[in-house]
Amino acid sequence: MADEIESAVSASVRRRIADAALAKLASEATAAEQDGAIVAIRAAMAHLGSNASEQELVRAAGLAVEKVSDNCRRRLRREHWSERAPTLLPLGADDDDRREAVKIAFRELRILPIDRPQAQVEEEIKACLKDLSEDIQRRNRITQLIARAHLHIYWFLHRLMTNAVITRKEIFDTGLRRQLEQAVEEGLQDELTGEETEQEAEQIAEEIVLDELEVENDGTEW
């Protein structure tokens, strides 16, 4: 019985061990995380029983705090990447793209060790965002091609008028122009992959215009 009393660690020593372990908690820990660390320390020490040695208690308390600190660092890393990931996307990214970038980053963070250097984490997340970035660039290219095609419509209509395919009145018909622009935009959205040249996009636009005007395309250079 005397040996058991001598081997038992006093309550005051247990408090000192708990306080020392808590002091090692990540400085960025929130109040809730601090409370969680206290609960974890107490539970870890209680699990060892009343006859645990001081060394065992120190180790258990340290592991409990380490786990809470790791969770705290993971939270901070997620918060960082919720802001950082969207900035890695090319211009033209919309809100859906930015949300998808954060989702991709979080998915990658779940499998990356918490002690992975920040530079390596960024390189790996950039690699994961490659497909999304390429899709945004493709959409940007299509938008540019469509804008170019809209400008080309006016000149194409002039060529058609010069060749007596349409009248002067038709070329200045704003309703017809809007109809043709809408048809060209919708058609190019369906047709383009983003890999076409401006000339190829303009040619597709011309075919759409001829189809809207119900002019047969017999290969004539208008």
Secondary structure, 3 states (H helix, E strand, C coil): CHHHHHHCCCHHHHHHHHHHHHCCCCCCCCHHHHHHHHHHHHHHHHHHCCCCCHHHHHHHHHHHHHHHHHHHHHHHHHHHHHHHHHHCCCCCCCHHHHHHHHHHHHHHHCCCCCCCCHHHHHHHHHHHCHHHHHHHHHHHHHHHHHHHHHHHHHHHHHHHHHCCCCCHHHHCCHHHHHHHHHHHHHHHHHHCCCCCCHHHHHHHHHHHHHHHCCCCCCCCCC
